[in-house]
Amino acid sequence: MSLLENVRTSAADAFDAGAFSDRLRLAQSAARTLATATTAVKNAALEAIAHDLIEHVDDIVAANAHDLERGRGSGLADGLLDRLALSPRRVHDLADAVLDIVAIADPVGETARGRTLPNGVHLEQVRVPFGVVGAIYEARPNVTADIAALALKSGNAVVLRGGSAAERTNAVLVSVIQGALARTGLPEASVQTIDGFGRAGAAELMRARGYVDLLVPRGSAQLIQTVVTESTVPVIETGAGVVHIVLDESAREDWAVEIVHNAKVQRPSVCNAVETLLVHAAAAERLLPPVLQALRASGVTIHADARATAIFPDSVPATDEDWATEYMSLDLAVRVVDTLDEAIDHIRRYSTHHTESIITNDLGNADRFLAEVDSAVVMVNASTRFTDGGEFGFGAEVGISTQKLHARGPMGLPELTSTKWIVRGSGQIRR
């Protein structure tokens, strides 16, 4: 029986509260094992996972084809279909990302700070795993491999709710991962999917305080908001990407054309793709035609305000809704602003605090933008597509945190750890 045939029945279980609790208890037990696993053991497991992903590429792609066919039939948006799709090349990329994590330093046990008190008591703050990490996401099977690998290397068990759109793909991926774990001596329950429990399982995961130590949502703004508002488990909020690029009056034309085109067109369905372009009025006549012509040649629909439309008529009128929209498609909102202050005010109003970039040759404007724009990643003269754990050298990412507590920006291995204080004495008492 192939992996695909094997998972068809396992993904169809009705919700059973007892079985669900058993899964979480197994995850807790696995987390205790992982917390004391050596770096060598964890790396061996990751190498086995990377090997098995490639070994089972045909099974993974076949399962993904079923999910894609079902997604097209149900009217899944093109952007979500792109995120859902796994080609053989993308599966090899997943395996490469897992191997990249092998090469990254293990944060567990790392000393964050320490000191010896005057009485001789030694204090040391060290990084430790969270324990059990939950993840709720949709139509993103790459997240299954990425989060599993990052969780394992950082000593955490992970419980995955990947949604119905990618259910068969995720089931095969988890089966492959669990096989590699068993072969290398780590508990299979270190990585589990609860997709078979349906929406009720997702709701229970959000209420599993005491079983799950941290929950990470990835997906639409609606999904993320639901998890943030309904979860009793601590949540790291990963945000939708209403991402901005500002072209100031000093921006180089060649940089503006290439950076905006890359940020919109290279992969429009991802959260670090630009969605709104703000152009200084003093540069609009010079920059808008070449920038927007390059975008139109690649099939981008321009949603322009009246001033941008006057310069570039091949556009559709922008509405207030456009400024707050994460298109995840070949669409871009464009507005002409009179000052950098106006651009920053626009970002403050509509940004999801993910990534913003300015194209400028003015050092003062660059410094102001970096200081005054309050997003997880703020850039000067670079494409927003660089906001990514792989590009930042993390191997992969759990998500892009847009909140301010614990983690912000691309989340790698250190962001999946907490700390504890270790105190060593020699008979001291407090006086």
LINRAVEN-V473539 format. One record per pair of residues at least 6 apart in sequence whose C-alpha atoms are under 6 Angstrom apart, sorted by the first residue. I is the first residue (numbers start at 1). J is the second residue. Records with the same first field share a line. If there is no record, write none. Layout:
BEGIN
I = J, J
END
This chain:
BEGIN
11 = 196
12 = 196
13 = 196
14 = 197
15 = 197
26 = 189
27 = 157, 189, 190
30 = 187, 189, 190
31 = 131, 156, 157
34 = 155
35 = 155
42 = 153
43 = 102
45 = 181, 184
48 = 180
49 = 177, 180
50 = 95, 98
63 = 168, 169
64 = 169
67 = 166
79 = 269, 328, 329
83 = 140
84 = 139, 140
97 = 395, 396
100 = 395
101 = 395
107 = 414
108 = 127, 128
109 = 126, 127
110 = 126, 127
111 = 125, 126
112 = 125, 126
113 = 125
114 = 123, 124, 125
115 = 122, 123
116 = 122, 123
121 = 424, 425
122 = 423, 424
123 = 422, 423
124 = 421, 422
125 = 420, 421
126 = 419, 420
127 = 417, 418, 419
128 = 417, 418, 419
129 = 155, 156, 417
130 = 417, 418
131 = 156
132 = 156, 157, 158, 212, 213
133 = 158, 213, 214, 215
134 = 158, 159, 160, 215
135 = 160, 215, 216, 217
136 = 161, 162, 217
137 = 162, 217, 218, 219
138 = 162, 163, 219
139 = 165, 166
141 = 170
146 = 396
147 = 398
150 = 413
154 = 413
157 = 190
158 = 191
159 = 192, 193
160 = 193
161 = 193, 194, 195
178 = 188
181 = 188
182 = 188
206 = 231, 233
207 = 231, 232
209 = 233
214 = 234, 235
215 = 235
216 = 235, 236
217 = 224
221 = 240
237 = 401, 403
238 = 400, 401, 402
239 = 402
241 = 271, 354
242 = 275, 326, 351, 352
243 = 274, 275, 355, 356
244 = 274, 276, 277, 356
245 = 277, 356, 357, 358
246 = 278, 279, 358
247 = 279, 359
248 = 280, 360
249 = 280, 282, 283
250 = 360, 361
251 = 359, 360, 361
257 = 291
259 = 383
261 = 295
263 = 273, 274, 383, 384, 385
264 = 273, 274
268 = 328, 329
269 = 328, 329
272 = 384, 385
273 = 385
275 = 332
276 = 332, 333, 334
277 = 334
278 = 334, 335, 336
279 = 336, 337
280 = 336, 337, 338
281 = 336, 337, 338
300 = 330, 331
301 = 331
302 = 315, 332
303 = 315, 316, 317, 318, 332, 333
304 = 317, 318, 333, 334
305 = 318, 335
308 = 336
324 = 350
353 = 375, 376, 402
354 = 375, 376, 402
355 = 375, 377, 378
356 = 378
357 = 378, 379, 380
358 = 380
359 = 380, 381
370 = 378
376 = 402, 408, 409
388 = 410
389 = 396, 397, 410
390 = 396
394 = 412
397 = 411, 412
398 = 411
399 = 410, 411
400 = 409, 410
401 = 408, 409
402 = 408
407 = 415
END
